[in-house]
Amino acid sequence: MSPATTRVIIIAEALHDTASEDVARLVATLADALAATWPAEPVTAHLSAERPAFT
């Protein structure tokens, strides 16, 4: 990323027993860190079989 960056996608995947909770915690942590250091509001999504696309 650079000062000219306007969009990024960060992908996290996990398959262990607590994966859903761990990925949700990771996404929240990353969004908080980005919001604290970047002049943009992070938009996040947790994709699944029921919600397979980021909209």
ABEGO torsion letter per residue (X at the ends): XBAABABBBBBBBBABAAAAAAAAAAAAAAAAAAAAABABBBBBBBBBAABABBX
